[in-house]
Amino acid sequence: MTTQPCIRTVLLGIALAASALPAATAFAQQYPNRPIRLVVPFGPGGGSDYVGRLVAQKLSEQMGQQVVVDNRPGAASLVGTEIVARAAPDGYTLCLCDVGFTINPAYYKKTAYDPIKDFDPITVVAETPYVLVVNASLPYVGSLKDFIAAAKAQPGKLNLGSAGAGSGTHFSGELFRLAAGIKMTHVPYKSAGLSSADVASGQIQASMSTPPASMGLVKAGRIKFLASAGAKRSALLPDVPTMTESGLKGVVVTNWYSIMSVGGTPKPILDKLYAELTRAISAPDMRERLATAGLEPAPNTTAQFRQMIAAELARWKRVMKEANIKPE
């Protein structure tokens, strides 16, 4: 008596699912038929804004529909990221996410988004290693080993700047400090550019930064890239040793710039966005413009990206605990 209705229910479900497939495919074929909004959760002028505008321009050219950059800065990228999390999952709202996307859930007691459930990662566009920048005139900046020895000789006396509490530069700096076994005073700024400027002027001795934010001052000879946190030497910074080859293990961290969609976006649309993004990243002019800012193309598959996010979330929780950083 009960078997027949159950069979009918199952068959009805299969029929409905089958009928939905052509509709989803047709929807994806028409996509995009109106402008796409790319939310950059930072102000104009930074690395994320630079990458976001490159991506927007390239996708607009390729897809025949305008991709508009919408800068929504605030609370270490929380404001803009939460705007995207609340948007419709139709492929018309995307987010430019960097490493802060995985730091925020560890650093803030409450975030209005779940990094796993509320977003569909598409691909990483580019990455750049975090770098330790130092005032070029200091007597102990001949090598990373010399710098660490000086920091150990005067615990808490040397300052280490960052782009702000909870930023990637802050957490990569804590990772460096833990691995080196040194005590330094963290000095948060509003951007990596401002912290690098104060290193140049001698207000602080060092800062964790990124190449795009520091390259001009390095070229002017006012600050020095002492070591990078890359897994290997960057082809764009061939003279800068990694922390690993300088004898400091466990400090491998990059700032990555990626594109994500709202969780629940139809797979055909995600597939189309992935194809268009990887096509854009492989374009010679895109690679040239990325290199100008010290950025290396770093596309990965959606599955690889998901694994990377999970690993980053776990790592920053560990750093919070080991560095005794209090959540905000």
BALOBA-1460 file (C-alpha; in Angstrom, 3 decimals):
// residues 328
<rec num="1" residu="m" x="0.000" y="0.000" z="0.000"/>
<rec num="2" residu="t" x="2.787" y="2.424" z="0.821"/>
<rec num="3" residu="t" x="5.256" y="1.292" z="-1.856"/>
<rec num="4" residu="q" x="3.366" y="2.635" z="-4.854"/>
<rec num="5" residu="p" x="3.053" y="6.254" z="-3.644"/>
<rec num="6" residu="c" x="6.763" y="6.218" z="-2.732"/>
<rec num="7" residu="i" x="7.684" y="5.041" z="-6.234"/>
<rec num="8" residu="r" x="5.462" y="7.759" z="-7.702"/>
<rec num="9" residu="t" x="7.224" y="10.373" z="-5.517"/>
<rec num="10" residu="v" x="10.676" y="9.217" z="-6.620"/>
<rec num="11" residu="l" x="9.673" y="9.172" z="-10.296"/>
<rec num="12" residu="l" x="8.167" y="12.642" z="-9.967"/>
<rec num="13" residu="g" x="11.403" y="13.925" z="-8.412"/>
<rec num="14" residu="i" x="13.457" y="12.456" z="-11.249"/>
<rec num="15" residu="a" x="11.137" y="13.988" z="-13.831"/>
<rec num="16" residu="l" x="11.328" y="17.413" z="-12.208"/>
<rec num="17" residu="a" x="15.130" y="17.221" z="-12.005"/>
<rec num="18" residu="a" x="15.355" y="16.198" z="-15.639"/>
<rec num="19" residu="s" x="13.088" y="19.035" z="-16.725"/>
<rec num="20" residu="a" x="15.218" y="21.514" z="-14.775"/>
<rec num="21" residu="l" x="18.445" y="20.563" z="-16.577"/>
<rec num="22" residu="p" x="17.509" y="22.080" z="-19.979"/>
<rec num="23" residu="a" x="16.318" y="25.232" z="-18.211"/>
<rec num="24" residu="a" x="19.611" y="25.590" z="-16.322"/>
<rec num="25" residu="t" x="21.590" y="24.966" z="-19.500"/>
<rec num="26" residu="a" x="19.543" y="27.525" z="-21.438"/>
<rec num="27" residu="f" x="20.006" y="30.043" z="-18.617"/>
<rec num="28" residu="a" x="23.766" y="29.531" z="-18.732"/>
<rec num="29" residu="q" x="23.823" y="29.915" z="-22.517"/>
<rec num="30" residu="q" x="22.115" y="33.298" z="-22.190"/>
<rec num="31" residu="y" x="24.473" y="34.369" z="-19.382"/>
<rec num="32" residu="p" x="25.406" y="37.152" z="-19.093"/>
<rec num="33" residu="n" x="22.611" y="39.237" z="-20.548"/>
<rec num="34" residu="r" x="23.108" y="42.230" z="-18.245"/>
<rec num="35" residu="p" x="26.062" y="43.876" z="-16.441"/>
<rec num="36" residu="i" x="27.920" y="41.898" z="-13.774"/>
<rec num="37" residu="r" x="28.950" y="43.512" z="-10.499"/>
<rec num="38" residu="l" x="32.406" y="42.660" z="-9.164"/>
<rec num="39" residu="v" x="32.594" y="43.710" z="-5.516"/>
<rec num="40" residu="v" x="36.106" y="44.645" z="-4.354"/>
<rec num="41" residu="p" x="35.951" y="44.808" z="-0.536"/>
<rec num="42" residu="f" x="38.771" y="47.353" z="-0.387"/>
<rec num="43" residu="g" x="39.226" y="50.968" z="-1.415"/>
<rec num="44" residu="p" x="40.655" y="52.074" z="-4.771"/>
<rec num="45" residu="g" x="44.389" y="51.902" z="-5.346"/>
<rec num="46" residu="g" x="45.414" y="48.708" z="-3.553"/>
<rec num="47" residu="g" x="46.433" y="45.324" z="-4.919"/>
<rec num="48" residu="s" x="42.904" y="43.897" z="-4.776"/>
<rec num="49" residu="d" x="41.495" y="46.895" z="-6.632"/>
<rec num="50" residu="y" x="44.254" y="46.580" z="-9.257"/>
<rec num="51" residu="v" x="43.498" y="42.902" z="-9.892"/>
<rec num="52" residu="g" x="39.759" y="43.501" z="-9.786"/>
<rec num="53" residu="r" x="39.940" y="46.156" z="-12.487"/>
<rec num="54" residu="l" x="42.155" y="43.984" z="-14.686"/>
<rec num="55" residu="v" x="39.687" y="41.115" z="-14.380"/>
<rec num="56" residu="a" x="36.676" y="43.357" z="-14.979"/>
<rec num="57" residu="q" x="38.194" y="44.836" z="-18.120"/>
<rec num="58" residu="k" x="39.196" y="41.455" z="-19.527"/>
<rec num="59" residu="l" x="35.867" y="39.755" z="-18.808"/>
<rec num="60" residu="s" x="33.986" y="42.708" z="-20.313"/>
<rec num="61" residu="e" x="36.001" y="42.304" z="-23.528"/>
<rec num="62" residu="q" x="35.549" y="38.543" z="-23.666"/>
<rec num="63" residu="m" x="31.912" y="38.189" z="-22.618"/>
<rec num="64" residu="g" x="30.471" y="41.182" z="-24.417"/>
<rec num="65" residu="q" x="28.811" y="42.439" z="-21.261"/>
<rec num="66" residu="q" x="30.113" y="45.086" z="-18.877"/>
<rec num="67" residu="v" x="31.684" y="43.955" z="-15.597"/>
<rec num="68" residu="v" x="31.511" y="46.852" z="-13.139"/>
<rec num="69" residu="v" x="33.887" y="47.166" z="-10.175"/>
<rec num="70" residu="d" x="32.088" y="48.131" z="-6.968"/>
<rec num="71" residu="n" x="34.530" y="49.159" z="-4.204"/>
<rec num="72" residu="r" x="33.044" y="48.405" z="-0.778"/>
<rec num="73" residu="p" x="35.832" y="48.858" z="1.800"/>
<rec num="74" residu="g" x="35.496" y="48.436" z="5.530"/>
<rec num="75" residu="a" x="36.353" y="46.192" z="8.504"/>
<rec num="76" residu="a" x="39.251" y="44.360" z="6.826"/>
<rec num="77" residu="s" x="37.077" y="43.380" z="3.809"/>
<rec num="78" residu="l" x="34.131" y="42.193" z="5.921"/>
<rec num="79" residu="v" x="31.712" y="44.849" z="4.631"/>
<rec num="80" residu="g" x="32.071" y="44.032" z="0.950"/>
<rec num="81" residu="t" x="32.299" y="40.287" z="1.480"/>
<rec num="82" residu="e" x="29.080" y="40.242" z="3.497"/>
<rec num="83" residu="i" x="27.318" y="42.224" z="0.755"/>
<rec num="84" residu="v" x="28.167" y="39.474" z="-1.717"/>
<rec num="85" residu="a" x="27.104" y="36.714" z="0.691"/>
<rec num="86" residu="r" x="23.592" y="38.236" z="0.769"/>
<rec num="87" residu="a" x="23.291" y="38.648" z="-3.013"/>
<rec num="88" residu="a" x="21.280" y="36.445" z="-5.358"/>
<rec num="89" residu="p" x="23.206" y="33.347" z="-6.526"/>
<rec num="90" residu="d" x="22.737" y="34.088" z="-10.216"/>
<rec num="91" residu="g" x="26.279" y="34.895" z="-11.365"/>
<rec num="92" residu="y" x="25.645" y="38.639" z="-11.542"/>
<rec num="93" residu="t" x="27.420" y="39.435" z="-8.266"/>
<rec num="94" residu="l" x="31.025" y="38.309" z="-7.855"/>
<rec num="95" residu="c" x="33.629" y="39.015" z="-5.189"/>
<rec num="96" residu="l" x="37.351" y="39.742" z="-5.419"/>
<rec num="97" residu="c" x="38.631" y="37.838" z="-2.375"/>
<rec num="98" residu="d" x="42.157" y="37.721" z="-0.998"/>
<rec num="99" residu="v" x="43.778" y="35.914" z="1.925"/>
<rec num="100" residu="g" x="41.744" y="38.030" z="4.357"/>
<rec num="101" residu="f" x="38.704" y="35.984" z="3.322"/>
<rec num="102" residu="t" x="40.139" y="33.070" z="5.344"/>
<rec num="103" residu="i" x="41.616" y="35.188" z="8.148"/>
<rec num="104" residu="n" x="38.424" y="37.059" z="9.074"/>
<rec num="105" residu="p" x="36.498" y="34.014" z="10.382"/>
<rec num="106" residu="a" x="39.388" y="33.349" z="12.786"/>
<rec num="107" residu="y" x="40.050" y="36.951" z="13.779"/>
<rec num="108" residu="y" x="36.501" y="38.217" z="14.249"/>
<rec num="109" residu="k" x="34.182" y="36.684" z="16.833"/>
<rec num="110" residu="k" x="31.240" y="37.093" z="14.498"/>
<rec num="111" residu="t" x="31.135" y="37.269" z="10.726"/>
<rec num="112" residu="a" x="27.919" y="37.424" z="8.740"/>
<rec num="113" residu="y" x="29.122" y="34.851" z="6.242"/>
<rec num="114" residu="d" x="30.226" y="31.229" z="6.206"/>
<rec num="115" residu="p" x="33.332" y="30.974" z="3.978"/>
<rec num="116" residu="i" x="32.409" y="27.436" z="2.908"/>
<rec num="117" residu="k" x="28.611" y="27.535" z="2.532"/>
<rec num="118" residu="d" x="27.981" y="31.107" z="1.388"/>
<rec num="119" residu="f" x="30.469" y="31.234" z="-1.483"/>
<rec num="120" residu="d" x="31.304" y="29.249" z="-4.596"/>
<rec num="121" residu="p" x="35.027" y="29.629" z="-5.318"/>
<rec num="122" residu="i" x="35.905" y="29.879" z="-9.000"/>
<rec num="123" residu="t" x="39.667" y="30.333" z="-9.287"/>
<rec num="124" residu="v" x="42.676" y="32.199" z="-7.974"/>
<rec num="125" residu="v" x="43.771" y="34.857" z="-10.457"/>
<rec num="126" residu="a" x="47.201" y="35.823" z="-9.139"/>
<rec num="127" residu="e" x="49.372" y="35.712" z="-6.067"/>
<rec num="128" residu="t" x="52.371" y="37.454" z="-4.610"/>
<rec num="129" residu="p" x="54.512" y="36.452" z="-1.643"/>
<rec num="130" residu="y" x="54.432" y="38.485" z="1.512"/>
<rec num="131" residu="v" x="57.802" y="40.152" z="1.995"/>
<rec num="132" residu="l" x="59.692" y="41.440" z="4.999"/>
<rec num="133" residu="v" x="60.752" y="45.007" z="4.204"/>
<rec num="134" residu="v" x="63.366" y="46.825" z="6.277"/>
<rec num="135" residu="n" x="64.929" y="50.256" z="6.404"/>
<rec num="136" residu="a" x="67.916" y="49.994" z="4.070"/>
<rec num="137" residu="s" x="70.230" y="52.029" z="6.350"/>
<rec num="138" residu="l" x="69.986" y="49.792" z="9.431"/>
<rec num="139" residu="p" x="73.208" y="47.955" z="10.378"/>
<rec num="140" residu="y" x="71.563" y="44.532" z="10.745"/>
<rec num="141" residu="v" x="69.807" y="44.154" z="7.405"/>
<rec num="142" residu="g" x="72.529" y="42.286" z="5.570"/>
<rec num="143" residu="s" x="70.513" y="39.089" z="5.862"/>
<rec num="144" residu="l" x="67.458" y="37.633" z="7.533"/>
<rec num="145" residu="k" x="69.769" y="35.869" z="9.976"/>
<rec num="146" residu="d" x="71.286" y="39.217" z="11.040"/>
<rec num="147" residu="f" x="67.840" y="40.758" z="11.470"/>
<rec num="148" residu="i" x="66.587" y="37.888" z="13.639"/>
<rec num="149" residu="a" x="69.748" y="38.054" z="15.769"/>
<rec num="150" residu="a" x="69.196" y="41.784" z="16.351"/>
<rec num="151" residu="a" x="65.553" y="41.179" z="17.306"/>
<rec num="152" residu="k" x="66.548" y="38.456" z="19.768"/>
<rec num="153" residu="a" x="69.167" y="40.757" z="21.308"/>
<rec num="154" residu="q" x="66.567" y="43.422" z="22.080"/>
<rec num="155" residu="p" x="63.179" y="41.742" z="22.699"/>
<rec num="156" residu="g" x="60.221" y="43.987" z="21.932"/>
<rec num="157" residu="k" x="62.404" y="46.915" z="20.857"/>
<rec num="158" residu="l" x="62.049" y="46.422" z="17.099"/>
<rec num="159" residu="n" x="58.737" y="47.344" z="15.483"/>
<rec num="160" residu="l" x="57.000" y="45.294" z="12.827"/>
<rec num="161" residu="g" x="54.383" y="47.130" z="10.783"/>
<rec num="162" residu="s" x="51.389" y="45.728" z="8.924"/>
<rec num="163" residu="a" x="48.447" y="46.880" z="6.825"/>
<rec num="164" residu="g" x="46.201" y="46.635" z="9.880"/>
<rec num="165" residu="a" x="45.151" y="44.300" z="12.665"/>
<rec num="166" residu="g" x="43.710" y="41.124" z="11.188"/>
<rec num="167" residu="s" x="45.231" y="41.738" z="7.754"/>
<rec num="168" residu="g" x="47.296" y="39.227" z="5.800"/>
<rec num="169" residu="t" x="50.407" y="41.252" z="6.534"/>
<rec num="170" residu="h" x="49.611" y="41.120" z="10.263"/>
<rec num="171" residu="f" x="49.125" y="37.351" z="10.287"/>
<rec num="172" residu="s" x="52.101" y="36.607" z="8.041"/>
<rec num="173" residu="g" x="54.149" y="38.776" z="10.421"/>
<rec num="174" residu="e" x="52.934" y="36.728" z="13.386"/>
<rec num="175" residu="l" x="53.827" y="33.540" z="11.524"/>
<rec num="176" residu="f" x="57.327" y="34.943" z="10.922"/>
<rec num="177" residu="r" x="57.713" y="36.003" z="14.543"/>
<rec num="178" residu="l" x="56.608" y="32.594" z="15.847"/>
<rec num="179" residu="a" x="58.934" y="30.693" z="13.509"/>
<rec num="180" residu="a" x="61.888" y="32.947" z="14.381"/>
<rec num="181" residu="g" x="61.193" y="32.833" z="18.110"/>
<rec num="182" residu="i" x="61.419" y="36.604" z="18.468"/>
<rec num="183" residu="k" x="59.399" y="39.276" z="20.231"/>
<rec num="184" residu="m" x="58.561" y="42.371" z="18.186"/>
<rec num="185" residu="t" x="56.046" y="45.171" z="18.657"/>
<rec num="186" residu="h" x="53.226" y="45.056" z="16.107"/>
<rec num="187" residu="v" x="52.338" y="48.462" z="14.627"/>
<rec num="188" residu="p" x="49.132" y="48.372" z="12.530"/>
<rec num="189" residu="y" x="48.565" y="50.867" z="9.698"/>
<rec num="190" residu="k" x="45.668" y="51.430" z="7.329"/>
<rec num="191" residu="s" x="47.556" y="50.007" z="4.351"/>
<rec num="192" residu="a" x="50.761" y="48.208" z="3.434"/>
<rec num="193" residu="g" x="51.827" y="51.302" z="1.509"/>
<rec num="194" residu="l" x="51.654" y="53.476" z="4.638"/>
<rec num="195" residu="s" x="53.592" y="50.972" z="6.751"/>
<rec num="196" residu="s" x="56.294" y="50.716" z="4.067"/>
<rec num="197" residu="a" x="56.520" y="54.514" z="3.939"/>
<rec num="198" residu="d" x="57.177" y="54.622" z="7.679"/>
<rec num="199" residu="v" x="59.877" y="51.987" z="7.297"/>
<rec num="200" residu="a" x="61.500" y="54.240" z="4.700"/>
<rec num="201" residu="s" x="61.321" y="57.278" z="6.987"/>
<rec num="202" residu="g" x="62.739" y="55.357" z="9.938"/>
<rec num="203" residu="q" x="59.577" y="55.546" z="12.078"/>
<rec num="204" residu="i" x="59.593" y="51.744" z="12.330"/>
<rec num="205" residu="q" x="62.345" y="49.263" z="11.528"/>
<rec num="206" residu="a" x="60.437" y="46.729" z="9.451"/>
<rec num="207" residu="s" x="57.064" y="45.707" z="8.073"/>
<rec num="208" residu="m" x="55.409" y="42.776" z="6.387"/>
<rec num="209" residu="s" x="54.243" y="43.988" z="3.012"/>
<rec num="210" residu="t" x="53.552" y="42.972" z="-0.572"/>
<rec num="211" residu="p" x="55.638" y="43.827" z="-3.654"/>
<rec num="212" residu="p" x="52.942" y="46.046" z="-5.225"/>
<rec num="213" residu="a" x="52.836" y="48.221" z="-2.084"/>
<rec num="214" residu="s" x="56.616" y="48.509" z="-1.684"/>
<rec num="215" residu="m" x="58.227" y="48.236" z="-5.090"/>
<rec num="216" residu="g" x="58.590" y="51.996" z="-5.636"/>
<rec num="217" residu="l" x="60.424" y="52.557" z="-2.345"/>
<rec num="218" residu="v" x="62.656" y="49.540" z="-2.990"/>
<rec num="219" residu="k" x="63.595" y="50.839" z="-6.430"/>
<rec num="220" residu="a" x="64.362" y="54.226" z="-4.836"/>
<rec num="221" residu="g" x="66.768" y="52.497" z="-2.435"/>
<rec num="222" residu="r" x="64.890" y="53.624" z="0.669"/>
<rec num="223" residu="i" x="63.793" y="50.189" z="1.846"/>
<rec num="224" residu="k" x="64.957" y="46.657" z="1.142"/>
<rec num="225" residu="f" x="63.183" y="43.371" z="0.506"/>
<rec num="226" residu="l" x="64.987" y="41.247" z="3.098"/>
<rec num="227" residu="a" x="63.176" y="37.960" z="2.459"/>
<rec num="228" residu="s" x="59.970" y="36.653" z="0.933"/>
<rec num="229" residu="a" x="57.503" y="34.164" z="2.342"/>
<rec num="230" residu="g" x="57.145" y="32.403" z="-0.996"/>
<rec num="231" residu="a" x="57.634" y="28.669" z="-1.458"/>
<rec num="232" residu="k" x="60.359" y="29.506" z="-3.960"/>
<rec num="233" residu="r" x="62.017" y="32.625" z="-5.304"/>
<rec num="234" residu="s" x="59.661" y="34.721" z="-7.353"/>
<rec num="235" residu="a" x="60.618" y="35.100" z="-11.000"/>
<rec num="236" residu="l" x="59.696" y="38.758" z="-10.552"/>
<rec num="237" residu="l" x="61.978" y="39.131" z="-7.492"/>
<rec num="238" residu="p" x="64.920" y="36.870" z="-8.417"/>
<rec num="239" residu="d" x="67.348" y="38.574" z="-6.007"/>
<rec num="240" residu="v" x="65.108" y="38.217" z="-2.960"/>
<rec num="241" residu="p" x="65.732" y="34.975" z="-1.007"/>
<rec num="242" residu="t" x="62.872" y="33.097" z="0.584"/>
<rec num="243" residu="m" x="62.679" y="32.748" z="4.343"/>
<rec num="244" residu="t" x="63.049" y="28.996" z="3.920"/>
<rec num="245" residu="e" x="66.351" y="29.248" z="2.051"/>
<rec num="246" residu="s" x="67.463" y="31.846" z="4.609"/>
<rec num="247" residu="g" x="67.150" y="29.135" z="7.265"/>
<rec num="248" residu="l" x="63.677" y="29.920" z="8.620"/>
<rec num="249" residu="k" x="61.222" y="27.088" z="8.050"/>
<rec num="250" residu="g" x="57.441" y="27.189" z="8.286"/>
<rec num="251" residu="v" x="56.858" y="30.666" z="6.850"/>
<rec num="252" residu="v" x="55.348" y="30.054" z="3.429"/>
<rec num="253" residu="v" x="52.412" y="32.351" z="2.772"/>
<rec num="254" residu="t" x="51.248" y="34.378" z="-0.197"/>
<rec num="255" residu="n" x="48.577" y="36.960" z="-0.711"/>
<rec num="256" residu="w" x="46.265" y="35.512" z="-3.327"/>
<rec num="257" residu="y" x="43.632" y="37.340" z="-5.328"/>
<rec num="258" residu="s" x="40.637" y="35.298" z="-6.432"/>
<rec num="259" residu="i" x="37.147" y="35.472" z="-7.867"/>
<rec num="260" residu="m" x="34.207" y="33.920" z="-6.035"/>
<rec num="261" residu="s" x="30.488" y="33.780" z="-6.660"/>
<rec num="262" residu="v" x="27.578" y="33.586" z="-4.259"/>
<rec num="263" residu="g" x="26.966" y="30.119" z="-2.802"/>
<rec num="264" residu="g" x="24.383" y="28.189" z="-4.796"/>
<rec num="265" residu="t" x="25.213" y="29.685" z="-8.201"/>
<rec num="266" residu="p" x="24.142" y="27.216" z="-10.943"/>
<rec num="267" residu="k" x="27.028" y="24.998" z="-12.035"/>
<rec num="268" residu="p" x="26.731" y="25.843" z="-15.770"/>
<rec num="269" residu="i" x="27.306" y="29.514" z="-14.863"/>
<rec num="270" residu="l" x="30.246" y="28.663" z="-12.585"/>
<rec num="271" residu="d" x="31.735" y="26.578" z="-15.390"/>
<rec num="272" residu="k" x="31.364" y="29.451" z="-17.825"/>
<rec num="273" residu="l" x="32.961" y="31.913" z="-15.417"/>
<rec num="274" residu="y" x="35.821" y="29.500" z="-14.800"/>
<rec num="275" residu="a" x="36.433" y="29.114" z="-18.539"/>
<rec num="276" residu="e" x="36.369" y="32.884" z="-19.103"/>
<rec num="277" residu="l" x="38.638" y="33.611" z="-16.123"/>
<rec num="278" residu="t" x="41.268" y="31.043" z="-17.077"/>
<rec num="279" residu="r" x="41.173" y="32.391" z="-20.620"/>
<rec num="280" residu="a" x="41.694" y="35.922" z="-19.292"/>
<rec num="281" residu="i" x="44.560" y="34.884" z="-17.004"/>
<rec num="282" residu="s" x="46.373" y="33.159" z="-19.875"/>
<rec num="283" residu="a" x="46.198" y="36.253" z="-22.108"/>
<rec num="284" residu="p" x="49.666" y="37.776" z="-22.715"/>
<rec num="285" residu="d" x="48.535" y="41.353" z="-21.989"/>
<rec num="286" residu="m" x="46.938" y="40.264" z="-18.689"/>
<rec num="287" residu="r" x="50.128" y="38.487" z="-17.612"/>
<rec num="288" residu="e" x="52.224" y="41.503" z="-18.538"/>
<rec num="289" residu="r" x="50.074" y="43.853" z="-16.480"/>
<rec num="290" residu="l" x="50.116" y="41.481" z="-13.515"/>
<rec num="291" residu="a" x="53.915" y="41.272" z="-13.685"/>
<rec num="292" residu="t" x="54.164" y="45.068" z="-13.648"/>
<rec num="293" residu="a" x="52.707" y="44.975" z="-10.123"/>
<rec num="294" residu="g" x="54.832" y="42.046" z="-8.972"/>
<rec num="295" residu="l" x="51.971" y="39.561" z="-9.326"/>
<rec num="296" residu="e" x="52.228" y="36.063" z="-10.770"/>
<rec num="297" residu="p" x="49.312" y="34.257" z="-12.456"/>
<rec num="298" residu="a" x="48.105" y="31.417" z="-10.207"/>
<rec num="299" residu="p" x="44.951" y="29.825" z="-11.647"/>
<rec num="300" residu="n" x="43.754" y="26.612" z="-10.025"/>
<rec num="301" residu="t" x="40.761" y="24.330" z="-10.382"/>
<rec num="302" residu="t" x="37.656" y="24.876" z="-8.308"/>
<rec num="303" residu="a" x="38.379" y="21.678" z="-6.360"/>
<rec num="304" residu="q" x="41.951" y="22.785" z="-5.644"/>
<rec num="305" residu="f" x="40.684" y="26.205" z="-4.578"/>
<rec num="306" residu="r" x="38.201" y="24.679" z="-2.124"/>
<rec num="307" residu="q" x="40.977" y="22.583" z="-0.572"/>
<rec num="308" residu="m" x="43.191" y="25.655" z="-0.317"/>
<rec num="309" residu="i" x="40.472" y="27.628" z="1.494"/>
<rec num="310" residu="a" x="39.955" y="24.816" z="4.016"/>
<rec num="311" residu="a" x="43.701" y="24.607" z="4.686"/>
<rec num="312" residu="e" x="44.008" y="28.387" z="5.101"/>
<rec num="313" residu="l" x="41.084" y="28.531" z="7.525"/>
<rec num="314" residu="a" x="42.756" y="25.887" z="9.706"/>
<rec num="315" residu="r" x="46.156" y="27.580" z="9.550"/>
<rec num="316" residu="w" x="44.954" y="31.018" z="10.670"/>
<rec num="317" residu="k" x="43.031" y="29.527" z="13.593"/>
<rec num="318" residu="r" x="46.281" y="27.880" z="14.663"/>
<rec num="319" residu="v" x="48.242" y="31.129" z="14.297"/>
<rec num="320" residu="m" x="45.612" y="32.956" z="16.374"/>
<rec num="321" residu="k" x="46.056" y="30.434" z="19.167"/>
<rec num="322" residu="e" x="49.856" y="30.168" z="19.073"/>
<rec num="323" residu="a" x="50.408" y="33.926" z="18.806"/>
<rec num="324" residu="n" x="47.810" y="34.570" z="21.532"/>
<rec num="325" residu="i" x="45.933" y="37.000" z="19.286"/>
<rec num="326" residu="k" x="42.628" y="37.998" z="20.839"/>
<rec num="327" residu="p" x="39.631" y="37.891" z="18.474"/>
<rec num="328" residu="e" x="37.842" y="41.136" z="17.756"/>
